[in-house]
């Protein structure tokens, strides 16, 4: 790895120089991430939810409403209704129902 970093820093290609500097600065974290077998799938999933919220947020009046909606969508609360116009609890909940 050090040999490649050395080559990339001496390269005439500016993107390779930047990549080498970035890798050198974060090499410990990169190696730890590779050894732990972590992926960025969770972050990408959250980004997808955020992009959906942003698309749906065109009618929001201000940024606070968008932020509130993003928190609600990403929190994965199970007790909320899918449609806000549908009650979370059935209207006849707790009432005696006569069944014939």
N, CA, C and O atoms as CSV, one atom per row, in Angstrom:
chain,resi,resn,atom,element,x,y,z
A,1,UNK,N,N,0.826,-1.185,0.000
A,1,UNK,CA,C,0.000,0.000,0.000
A,1,UNK,C,C,0.875,1.255,0.000
A,1,UNK,O,O,0.597,2.212,-0.722
A,2,UNK,N,N,1.923,1.244,0.806
A,2,UNK,CA,C,2.807,2.412,0.856
A,2,UNK,C,C,3.478,2.663,-0.485
A,2,UNK,O,O,3.716,3.807,-0.870
A,3,UNK,N,N,3.781,1.575,-1.193
A,3,UNK,CA,C,4.415,1.724,-2.495
A,3,UNK,C,C,3.474,2.423,-3.482
A,3,UNK,O,O,3.892,3.296,-4.242
A,4,UNK,N,N,2.178,2.019,-3.456
A,4,UNK,CA,C,1.205,2.660,-4.340
A,4,UNK,C,C,1.000,4.115,-3.960
A,4,UNK,O,O,0.929,4.985,-4.829
A,5,UNK,N,N,0.905,4.384,-2.654
A,5,UNK,CA,C,0.726,5.774,-2.206
A,5,UNK,C,C,1.883,6.640,-2.664
A,5,UNK,O,O,1.688,7.775,-3.099
A,6,UNK,N,N,3.082,6.104,-2.566
A,6,UNK,CA,C,4.262,6.843,-3.004
A,6,UNK,C,C,4.198,7.133,-4.495
A,6,UNK,O,O,4.491,8.245,-4.936
A,7,UNK,N,N,3.810,6.117,-5.271
A,7,UNK,CA,C,3.694,6.307,-6.720
A,7,UNK,C,C,2.621,7.344,-7.057
A,7,UNK,O,O,2.836,8.213,-7.901
A,8,UNK,N,N,1.473,7.248,-6.397
A,8,UNK,CA,C,0.357,8.141,-6.695
A,8,UNK,C,C,0.696,9.590,-6.344
A,8,UNK,O,O,0.297,10.508,-7.061
A,9,UNK,N,N,1.425,9.804,-5.253
A,9,UNK,CA,C,1.805,11.170,-4.882
A,9,UNK,C,C,2.763,11.795,-5.897
A,9,UNK,O,O,2.757,13.011,-6.084
A,10,UNK,N,N,3.581,10.976,-6.550
A,10,UNK,CA,C,4.534,11.491,-7.540
A,10,UNK,C,C,3.939,11.544,-8.939
A,10,UNK,O,O,4.583,12.016,-9.876
A,11,UNK,N,N,2.711,11.060,-9.081
A,11,UNK,CA,C,2.079,11.027,-10.395
A,11,UNK,C,C,1.807,12.444,-10.914
A,11,UNK,O,O,1.679,13.391,-10.138
A,12,UNK,N,N,1.722,12.564,-12.241
A,12,UNK,CA,C,1.384,13.855,-12.830
A,12,UNK,C,C,-0.123,14.051,-12.900
A,12,UNK,O,O,-0.594,15.128,-13.265
A,13,UNK,N,N,-0.873,13.028,-12.557
A,13,UNK,CA,C,-2.336,13.109,-12.573
A,13,UNK,C,C,-2.845,13.644,-11.236
A,13,UNK,O,O,-2.667,13.017,-10.191
A,14,UNK,N,N,-3.465,14.788,-11.289
A,14,UNK,CA,C,-3.942,15.443,-10.059
A,14,UNK,C,C,-4.946,14.591,-9.270
A,14,UNK,O,O,-4.870,14.579,-8.042
A,15,UNK,N,N,-5.889,13.875,-9.915
A,15,UNK,CA,C,-6.810,13.031,-9.134
A,15,UNK,C,C,-6.096,11.957,-8.316
A,15,UNK,O,O,-6.510,11.651,-7.197
A,16,UNK,N,N,-5.018,11.378,-8.874
A,16,UNK,CA,C,-4.257,10.373,-8.119
A,16,UNK,C,C,-3.561,11.006,-6.922
A,16,UNK,O,O,-3.493,10.400,-5.853
A,17,UNK,N,N,-3.053,12.199,-7.089
A,17,UNK,CA,C,-2.402,12.892,-5.968
A,17,UNK,C,C,-3.406,13.141,-4.840
A,17,UNK,O,O,-3.114,12.910,-3.667
A,18,UNK,N,N,-4.591,13.616,-5.220
A,18,UNK,CA,C,-5.624,13.882,-4.199
A,18,UNK,C,C,-6.046,12.588,-3.512
A,18,UNK,O,O,-6.208,12.553,-2.292
A,19,UNK,N,N,-6.226,11.518,-4.301
A,19,UNK,CA,C,-6.599,10.224,-3.734
A,19,UNK,C,C,-5.540,9.727,-2.759
A,19,UNK,O,O,-5.869,9.235,-1.680
A,20,UNK,N,N,-4.287,9.853,-3.131
A,20,UNK,CA,C,-3.203,9.399,-2.261
A,20,UNK,C,C,-3.192,10.184,-0.956
A,20,UNK,O,O,-3.009,9.599,0.112
A,21,UNK,N,N,-3.387,11.507,-1.026
A,21,UNK,CA,C,-3.417,12.311,0.197
A,21,UNK,C,C,-4.603,11.944,1.083
A,21,UNK,O,O,-4.478,11.871,2.305
A,22,UNK,N,N,-5.753,11.714,0.456
A,22,UNK,CA,C,-6.946,11.333,1.224
A,22,UNK,C,C,-6.746,9.980,1.895
A,22,UNK,O,O,-7.053,9.820,3.076
A,23,UNK,N,N,-6.232,9.002,1.142
A,23,UNK,CA,C,-5.996,7.676,1.714
A,23,UNK,C,C,-4.965,7.727,2.834
A,23,UNK,O,O,-5.117,7.058,3.856
A,24,UNK,N,N,-3.926,8.516,2.641
A,24,UNK,CA,C,-2.906,8.619,3.679
A,24,UNK,C,C,-3.490,9.220,4.957
A,24,UNK,O,O,-3.172,8.778,6.061
A,25,UNK,N,N,-4.341,10.225,4.802
A,25,UNK,CA,C,-4.939,10.881,5.972
A,25,UNK,C,C,-5.918,9.964,6.707
A,25,UNK,O,O,-6.044,10.044,7.929
A,26,UNK,N,N,-6.614,9.089,5.965
A,26,UNK,CA,C,-7.654,8.255,6.578
A,26,UNK,C,C,-7.335,6.774,6.496
A,26,UNK,O,O,-8.245,5.948,6.560
A,27,UNK,N,N,-6.085,6.424,6.359
A,27,UNK,CA,C,-5.701,5.028,6.135
A,27,UNK,C,C,-6.152,4.114,7.276
A,27,UNK,O,O,-6.628,3.007,7.022
A,28,UNK,N,N,-6.012,4.550,8.504
A,28,UNK,CA,C,-6.426,3.713,9.635
A,28,UNK,C,C,-7.902,3.363,9.579
A,28,UNK,O,O,-8.276,2.209,9.789
A,29,UNK,N,N,-8.741,4.348,9.299
A,29,UNK,CA,C,-10.187,4.109,9.212
A,29,UNK,C,C,-10.558,3.239,8.029
A,29,UNK,O,O,-11.459,2.406,8.128
A,30,UNK,N,N,-9.875,3.424,6.912
A,30,UNK,CA,C,-10.149,2.610,5.726
A,30,UNK,C,C,-9.816,1.147,6.006
A,30,UNK,O,O,-10.601,0.256,5.683
A,31,UNK,N,N,-8.662,0.903,6.601
A,31,UNK,CA,C,-8.256,-0.476,6.900
A,31,UNK,C,C,-9.194,-1.106,7.924
A,31,UNK,O,O,-9.584,-2.264,7.775
A,32,UNK,N,N,-9.564,-0.349,8.970
A,32,UNK,CA,C,-10.501,-0.871,9.970
A,32,UNK,C,C,-11.835,-1.215,9.334
A,32,UNK,O,O,-12.412,-2.261,9.630
A,33,UNK,N,N,-12.332,-0.345,8.460
A,33,UNK,CA,C,-13.608,-0.601,7.795
A,33,UNK,C,C,-13.563,-1.839,6.931
A,33,UNK,O,O,-14.530,-2.599,6.878
A,34,UNK,N,N,-12.452,-2.048,6.256
A,34,UNK,CA,C,-12.321,-3.237,5.413
A,34,UNK,C,C,-12.218,-4.504,6.250
A,34,UNK,O,O,-12.802,-5.527,5.892
A,35,UNK,N,N,-11.489,-4.454,7.352
A,35,UNK,CA,C,-11.329,-5.633,8.200
A,35,UNK,C,C,-12.604,-5.977,8.947
A,35,UNK,O,O,-12.872,-7.151,9.203
A,36,UNK,N,N,-13.404,-4.963,9.305
A,36,UNK,CA,C,-14.662,-5.210,10.011
A,36,UNK,C,C,-15.754,-5.717,9.085
A,36,UNK,O,O,-16.780,-6.212,9.551
A,37,UNK,N,N,-15.547,-5.600,7.782
A,37,UNK,CA,C,-16.545,-6.058,6.829
A,37,UNK,C,C,-17.763,-5.159,6.765
A,37,UNK,O,O,-18.839,-5.608,6.372
A,38,UNK,N,N,-17.618,-3.911,7.140
A,38,UNK,CA,C,-18.747,-2.980,7.103
A,38,UNK,C,C,-19.004,-2.525,5.673
A,38,UNK,O,O,-18.111,-2.482,4.827
A,39,UNK,N,N,-20.263,-2.189,5.448
A,39,UNK,CA,C,-20.614,-1.611,4.157
A,39,UNK,C,C,-21.398,-0.327,4.423
A,39,UNK,O,O,-21.794,-0.042,5.552
A,40,UNK,N,N,-21.604,0.417,3.380
A,40,UNK,CA,C,-22.352,1.655,3.529
A,40,UNK,C,C,-23.815,1.456,3.148
A,40,UNK,O,O,-24.498,2.423,2.813
A,41,UNK,N,N,-24.305,0.227,3.194
A,41,UNK,CA,C,-25.687,-0.073,2.813
A,41,UNK,C,C,-26.675,0.680,3.697
A,41,UNK,O,O,-27.678,1.187,3.194
A,42,UNK,N,N,-26.419,0.766,4.994
A,42,UNK,CA,C,-27.327,1.465,5.910
A,42,UNK,C,C,-27.402,2.950,5.550
A,42,UNK,O,O,-28.485,3.534,5.515
A,43,UNK,N,N,-26.252,3.545,5.286
A,43,UNK,CA,C,-26.220,4.962,4.942
A,43,UNK,C,C,-26.931,5.194,3.614
A,43,UNK,O,O,-27.648,6.184,3.466
A,44,UNK,N,N,-26.749,4.309,2.657
A,44,UNK,CA,C,-27.410,4.447,1.365
A,44,UNK,C,C,-28.923,4.296,1.502
A,44,UNK,O,O,-29.677,4.992,0.823
A,45,UNK,N,N,-29.369,3.397,2.369
A,45,UNK,CA,C,-30.805,3.237,2.607
A,45,UNK,C,C,-31.393,4.502,3.218
A,45,UNK,O,O,-32.468,4.948,2.818
A,46,UNK,N,N,-30.691,5.079,4.184
A,46,UNK,CA,C,-31.154,6.322,4.797
A,46,UNK,C,C,-31.176,7.445,3.762
A,46,UNK,O,O,-32.089,8.271,3.764
A,47,UNK,N,N,-30.189,7.482,2.889
A,47,UNK,CA,C,-30.155,8.500,1.843
A,47,UNK,C,C,-31.354,8.333,0.908
A,47,UNK,O,O,-31.941,9.326,0.477
A,48,UNK,N,N,-31.719,7.104,0.593
A,48,UNK,CA,C,-32.888,6.857,-0.246
A,48,UNK,C,C,-34.165,7.372,0.401
A,48,UNK,O,O,-34.998,7.996,-0.255
A,49,UNK,N,N,-34.310,7.102,1.713
A,49,UNK,CA,C,-35.483,7.616,2.429
A,49,UNK,C,C,-35.502,9.141,2.437
A,49,UNK,O,O,-36.555,9.759,2.278
A,50,UNK,N,N,-34.349,9.731,2.621
A,50,UNK,CA,C,-34.258,11.191,2.633
A,50,UNK,C,C,-34.606,11.770,1.260
A,50,UNK,O,O,-35.270,12.802,1.173
A,51,UNK,N,N,-34.166,11.115,0.199
A,51,UNK,CA,C,-34.491,11.589,-1.149
A,51,UNK,C,C,-35.995,11.477,-1.425
A,51,UNK,O,O,-36.569,12.353,-2.071
A,52,UNK,N,N,-36.634,10.408,-0.942
A,52,UNK,CA,C,-38.088,10.277,-1.081
A,52,UNK,C,C,-38.801,11.394,-0.335
A,52,UNK,O,O,-39.767,11.970,-0.836
A,53,UNK,N,N,-38.323,11.694,0.856
A,53,UNK,CA,C,-38.914,12.763,1.647
A,53,UNK,C,C,-38.746,14.106,0.942
A,53,UNK,O,O,-39.660,14.930,0.920
A,54,UNK,N,N,-37.573,14.308,0.371
A,54,UNK,CA,C,-37.317,15.564,-0.339
A,54,UNK,C,C,-38.256,15.706,-1.535
A,54,UNK,O,O,-38.751,16.799,-1.809
A,55,UNK,N,N,-38.503,14.612,-2.242
A,55,UNK,CA,C,-39.421,14.645,-3.377
A,55,UNK,C,C,-40.838,14.961,-2.909
A,55,UNK,O,O,-41.555,15.728,-3.552
A,56,UNK,N,N,-41.237,14.365,-1.783
A,56,UNK,CA,C,-42.576,14.599,-1.249
A,56,UNK,C,C,-42.700,15.968,-0.585
A,56,UNK,O,O,-43.814,16.422,-0.323
A,57,UNK,N,N,-41.601,16.619,-0.315
A,57,UNK,CA,C,-41.608,17.857,0.471
A,57,UNK,C,C,-41.843,19.107,-0.363
A,57,UNK,O,O,-41.742,20.218,0.156
A,58,UNK,N,N,-42.147,18.952,-1.610
A,58,UNK,CA,C,-42.306,20.135,-2.451
A,58,UNK,C,C,-43.392,21.065,-1.944
A,58,UNK,O,O,-43.316,22.273,-2.168
A,59,UNK,N,N,-44.399,20.538,-1.269
A,59,UNK,CA,C,-45.488,21.375,-0.780
A,59,UNK,C,C,-45.271,21.922,0.621
A,59,UNK,O,O,-46.123,22.655,1.123
A,60,UNK,N,N,-44.163,21.591,1.268
A,60,UNK,CA,C,-43.934,22.090,2.624
A,60,UNK,C,C,-43.608,23.570,2.591
A,60,UNK,O,O,-42.951,24.054,1.670
A,61,UNK,N,N,-44.073,24.281,3.603
A,61,UNK,CA,C,-43.877,25.731,3.633
A,61,UNK,C,C,-42.478,26.154,4.021
A,61,UNK,O,O,-41.982,27.178,3.550
A,62,UNK,N,N,-41.834,25.371,4.880
A,62,UNK,CA,C,-40.508,25.790,5.345
A,62,UNK,C,C,-39.641,24.570,5.636
A,62,UNK,O,O,-40.103,23.430,5.598
A,63,UNK,N,N,-38.387,24.839,5.924
A,63,UNK,CA,C,-37.406,23.778,6.142
A,63,UNK,C,C,-37.697,22.976,7.415
A,63,UNK,O,O,-37.363,21.794,7.489
A,64,UNK,N,N,-38.310,23.606,8.405
A,64,UNK,CA,C,-38.626,22.886,9.654
A,64,UNK,C,C,-39.608,21.752,9.394
A,64,UNK,O,O,-39.481,20.674,9.975
A,65,UNK,N,N,-40.585,21.989,8.524
A,65,UNK,CA,C,-41.546,20.928,8.193
A,65,UNK,C,C,-40.858,19.781,7.463
A,65,UNK,O,O,-41.160,18.612,7.702
A,66,UNK,N,N,-39.934,20.123,6.574
A,66,UNK,CA,C,-39.179,19.079,5.867
A,66,UNK,C,C,-38.358,18.249,6.845
A,66,UNK,O,O,-38.331,17.022,6.748
A,67,UNK,N,N,-37.692,18.908,7.782
A,67,UNK,CA,C,-36.872,18.193,8.770
A,67,UNK,C,C,-37.743,17.282,9.628
A,67,UNK,O,O,-37.367,16.145,9.910
A,68,UNK,N,N,-38.915,17.783,10.045
A,68,UNK,CA,C,-39.827,16.966,10.852
A,68,UNK,C,C,-40.283,15.733,10.074
A,68,UNK,O,O,-40.340,14.633,10.624
A,69,UNK,N,N,-40.605,15.918,8.800
A,69,UNK,CA,C,-41.039,14.790,7.977
A,69,UNK,C,C,-39.904,13.790,7.776
A,69,UNK,O,O,-40.135,12.580,7.779
A,70,UNK,N,N,-38.682,14.288,7.601
A,70,UNK,CA,C,-37.534,13.386,7.440
A,70,UNK,C,C,-37.337,12.546,8.697
A,70,UNK,O,O,-37.099,11.341,8.606
A,71,UNK,N,N,-37.435,13.176,9.877
A,71,UNK,CA,C,-37.305,12.413,11.125
A,71,UNK,C,C,-38.406,11.364,11.243
A,71,UNK,O,O,-38.144,10.235,11.658
A,72,UNK,N,N,-39.630,11.727,10.882
A,72,UNK,CA,C,-40.731,10.770,10.984
A,72,UNK,C,C,-40.531,9.585,10.040
A,72,UNK,O,O,-40.761,8.438,10.423
A,73,UNK,N,N,-40.107,9.860,8.823
A,73,UNK,CA,C,-39.929,8.767,7.859
A,73,UNK,C,C,-38.757,7.874,8.226
A,73,UNK,O,O,-38.829,6.661,8.026
A,74,UNK,N,N,-37.695,8.431,8.750
A,74,UNK,CA,C,-36.503,7.638,9.049
A,74,UNK,C,C,-36.562,6.938,10.391
A,74,UNK,O,O,-35.752,6.050,10.658
A,75,UNK,N,N,-37.505,7.318,11.243
A,75,UNK,CA,C,-37.563,6.710,12.572
A,75,UNK,C,C,-38.199,5.325,12.545
A,75,UNK,O,O,-38.053,4.561,13.499
A,76,UNK,N,N,-38.903,4.994,11.467
A,76,UNK,CA,C,-39.527,3.688,11.295
A,76,UNK,C,C,-40.477,3.344,12.445
A,76,UNK,O,O,-40.459,2.230,12.968
A,77,UNK,N,N,-41.298,4.311,12.824
A,77,UNK,CA,C,-42.300,4.071,13.860
A,77,UNK,C,C,-43.381,3.159,13.301
A,77,UNK,O,O,-43.912,3.417,12.220
A,78,UNK,N,N,-43.711,2.099,14.024
A,78,UNK,CA,C,-44.642,1.091,13.521
A,78,UNK,C,C,-46.096,1.393,13.890
A,78,UNK,O,O,-47.004,0.854,13.257
A,79,UNK,N,N,-46.342,2.230,14.886
A,79,UNK,CA,C,-47.712,2.453,15.343
A,79,UNK,C,C,-48.420,3.567,14.580
A,79,UNK,O,O,-49.604,3.808,14.817
A,80,UNK,N,N,-47.729,4.251,13.672
A,80,UNK,CA,C,-48.361,5.309,12.905
A,80,UNK,C,C,-49.064,4.719,11.687
A,80,UNK,O,O,-48.574,3.756,11.098
A,81,UNK,N,N,-50.222,5.295,11.299
A,81,UNK,CA,C,-50.895,4.798,10.097
A,81,UNK,C,C,-50.105,5.171,8.847
A,81,UNK,O,O,-49.403,6.182,8.829
A,82,UNK,N,N,-50.221,4.348,7.799
A,82,UNK,CA,C,-49.543,4.654,6.552
A,82,UNK,C,C,-50.134,5.901,5.914
A,82,UNK,O,O,-49.405,6.732,5.373
A,83,UNK,N,N,-51.444,6.032,5.976
A,83,UNK,CA,C,-52.126,7.185,5.426
A,83,UNK,C,C,-52.535,8.083,6.586
A,83,UNK,O,O,-53.241,7.612,7.477
A,84,UNK,N,N,-52.130,9.349,6.625
A,84,UNK,CA,C,-52.474,10.201,7.760
A,84,UNK,C,C,-53.962,10.472,7.877
A,84,UNK,O,O,-54.411,10.930,8.927
A,85,UNK,N,N,-54.742,10.208,6.839
A,85,UNK,CA,C,-56.189,10.435,6.900
A,85,UNK,C,C,-56.941,9.235,7.461
A,85,UNK,O,O,-58.141,9.329,7.721
A,86,UNK,N,N,-56.261,8.116,7.651
A,86,UNK,CA,C,-56.862,6.912,8.219
A,86,UNK,C,C,-56.522,6.874,9.704
A,86,UNK,O,O,-55.355,7.027,10.065
A,87,UNK,N,N,-57.526,6.670,10.586
A,87,UNK,CA,C,-57.215,6.631,12.018
A,87,UNK,C,C,-56.299,5.449,12.362
A,87,UNK,O,O,-56.401,4.379,11.762
A,88,UNK,N,N,-55.413,5.654,13.323
A,88,UNK,CA,C,-54.488,4.602,13.735
A,88,UNK,C,C,-55.221,3.475,14.439
A,88,UNK,O,O,-54.806,2.318,14.369
A,89,UNK,N,N,-56.320,3.814,15.125
A,89,UNK,CA,C,-57.121,2.833,15.848
A,89,UNK,C,C,-58.502,2.807,15.206
A,89,UNK,O,O,-59.059,3.861,14.898
A,90,UNK,N,N,-59.056,1.629,15.002
A,90,UNK,CA,C,-60.375,1.509,14.390
A,90,UNK,C,C,-61.413,2.283,15.185
A,90,UNK,O,O,-61.314,2.387,16.408
A,91,UNK,N,N,-62.407,2.825,14.495
A,91,UNK,CA,C,-63.427,3.651,15.161
A,91,UNK,C,C,-64.250,2.857,16.160
A,91,UNK,O,O,-64.703,3.409,17.162
A,92,UNK,N,N,-64.448,1.576,15.906
A,92,UNK,CA,C,-65.260,0.771,16.811
A,92,UNK,C,C,-64.430,0.092,17.895
A,92,UNK,O,O,-64.921,-0.804,18.581
A,93,UNK,N,N,-63.192,0.506,18.052
A,93,UNK,CA,C,-62.311,-0.085,19.065
A,93,UNK,C,C,-62.884,0.182,20.458
A,93,UNK,O,O,-63.143,1.334,20.808
A,94,UNK,N,N,-63.079,-0.844,21.234
A,94,UNK,CA,C,-63.566,-0.704,22.607
A,94,UNK,C,C,-65.070,-0.736,22.714
A,94,UNK,O,O,-65.602,-0.799,23.822
A,95,UNK,N,N,-65.766,-0.696,21.612
A,95,UNK,CA,C,-67.226,-0.753,21.648
A,95,UNK,C,C,-67.682,-2.198,21.562
A,95,UNK,O,O,-66.974,-3.067,21.053
A,96,UNK,N,N,-68.860,-2.428,22.062
A,96,UNK,CA,C,-69.450,-3.750,21.953
A,96,UNK,C,C,-69.995,-3.911,20.542
A,96,UNK,O,O,-70.763,-3.075,20.065
A,97,UNK,N,N,-69.599,-4.979,19.884
A,97,UNK,CA,C,-70.075,-5.228,18.527
A,97,UNK,C,C,-70.996,-6.445,18.574
A,97,UNK,O,O,-70.622,-7.505,19.076
A,98,UNK,N,N,-72.183,-6.275,18.052
A,98,UNK,CA,C,-73.136,-7.377,17.985
A,98,UNK,C,C,-72.884,-8.182,16.726
A,98,UNK,O,O,-72.940,-7.643,15.620
A,99,UNK,N,N,-72.615,-9.426,16.880
A,99,UNK,CA,C,-72.357,-10.290,15.734
A,99,UNK,C,C,-73.480,-11.289,15.629
A,99,UNK,O,O,-73.769,-11.991,16.598
A,100,UNK,N,N,-74.120,-11.376,14.486
A,100,UNK,CA,C,-75.230,-12.310,14.278
A,100,UNK,C,C,-74.738,-13.634,13.792
A,100,UNK,O,O,-75.536,-14.543,13.564
